[in-house]
Amino acid sequence: MKRIYIFAAIAFCFFGNLSLGDDTTAVSYRSDIAPILLDSCLACHGPKKAEGGYRVDTYDELLKAGDSGELPIAASPDQVSEFLRRITSDDESERMPAENEALAPEQIELIKKWIAAGAKFDGENPGQSLALVIPPARYADPPEVYGQAIPITAATFSPDGKQIVTSGYHELVIWNTEDAKLVRRIKNVGQRVFALAFSSDGQTLAVGCGQPGRSGEVRLIDFNAGDVTSVIARTSDVVLDLAYRPGTNELAIASADSTIRIVNLDNLQESRTIASHADWVTAVAWSDDGTRLASASRDKSTKVYDGATGDLLSSYLGHGAAVRGVSILADNKQVVSVGADNKLHRWNVEGAAKVVEVGVGGEGHKLTRNGTNLFVPCSDNRLLRIDLTTNKIAQEYMGHGDWVLTACYQPTTAGGDDSHYVASGSFDGEVRIWNVADAAIVRQWIAKP
């Protein structure tokens, strides 16, 4: 996961759309001012780092004086607003942003107009963070042709097994599994996509995405139409995983902001938030009956919760390293987890005691389980199938030239044969479809439009 964040930081430049307004257009805090604060001010004046004791991460904080005691936003036009004085100062020792380029004249003009009009808040909650108060973005279109392949950080078969959806840059890319031909592209998703899951009826595709260190969200997409129908669970950092709760219309969402959100998709409201981890929540998985939820985290722990209440039932600390993948076994009594210690751990929910461990040769990522078959993507360029009845590696799917980051399973009956396929995606942008039983390659291609 570290490589993915580094890649996202250096491979793409972000260009935000700036609404300049005009003399007759009211300036909006949500649409005009908050994006400027997020881009240019938050790094030095946020909840974790507040230079001069001053914060801008919410509207409420923006109005509070810092250590100087000067009023940041004046209550009337004839008073001096310290915030405006600082961003327009000719003295480099006072001008903000410090040690950076000054705000553009157009941005300063927006702030002046906003303050002159009363510095009003036009959102629902003045205590909301900048990432949440800014209206959901209409993202820029992806490039028509990629200059280079990007990591496949998420992939899933379509419900009928005839297509496979892979992560792209601000898009989802759909491929035909029979000939690896590009079928279509779904735009208007976050910069990087880390999680994909279909609803039980196969109509809605949930997409966990975002821009690392800046924002995250889940976009619900009408898969047939390719349209975004809703944006939920907006966060201050990327969404790393998600999972539909069996038998319900709830979605568990894991984020790099260290929380798990449970969203009721009937009303698109968060029904509960679980804040049990101290670092990124990298993976979530429901039990087969939906009564339990498991999570994995970069804080080196794996946890199990009551599915209905979110109460913590068990916490396993045996990895001693970041945990990347987790699955609850069919009996609800045991969990398997994998991570940066290069081992798969099988442990009891009651007492959080380890039962067995299996060396996997590299850092393991998100787990995919089908019955007693467990698929483990590994950083040593392999996908592994572990037989949970014997706790041994039953199959090695070899041939990728880079880290295997994701896997998805799809049983098919093509040609009348009861064959079963698993697909894997790697850091270098390659997708491979394998026959589960003998690890034979069915199809392989670089998923680069």
Secondary structure, 3 states (H helix, E strand, C coil): CHHHHHHHHHHCCCCCCCCCCCCCCCCCHHHHHHHHHHHHCCCCECCCCEHHHCCCCEHHHHCCCCCCCCCCCCCCCCCCCHHHHHHHCCCCCCCCCCCCCCCCHHHHHHHHHHHHCCCCCCCCCCCCEHHHHCCCCCCCCCCCCCCCCCCCCCEEECCCCCEEEEECCCEEEEEECCCCCEEEEEECCCCEEEEEEECCCCCEEEEEEEECCCEEEEEEEECCCCEEEEEEEEECCCEEEEEECCCCCEEEEEECCCCEEEEECCCCEEEEEECCCCCCEEEEEECCCCCEEEEEECCCCEEEEECCCCCEEEEECCCCCCEEEEEECCCCCEEEEEECCCEEEEEECHHHCEEEEEECCCCECCCEEECCEEEEEECCCEEEEEECCCCEEEEEEECCCCCEEEEEEEECCHHHCCCEEEEEEECCCEEEEEECCCCCEEEEEECCC
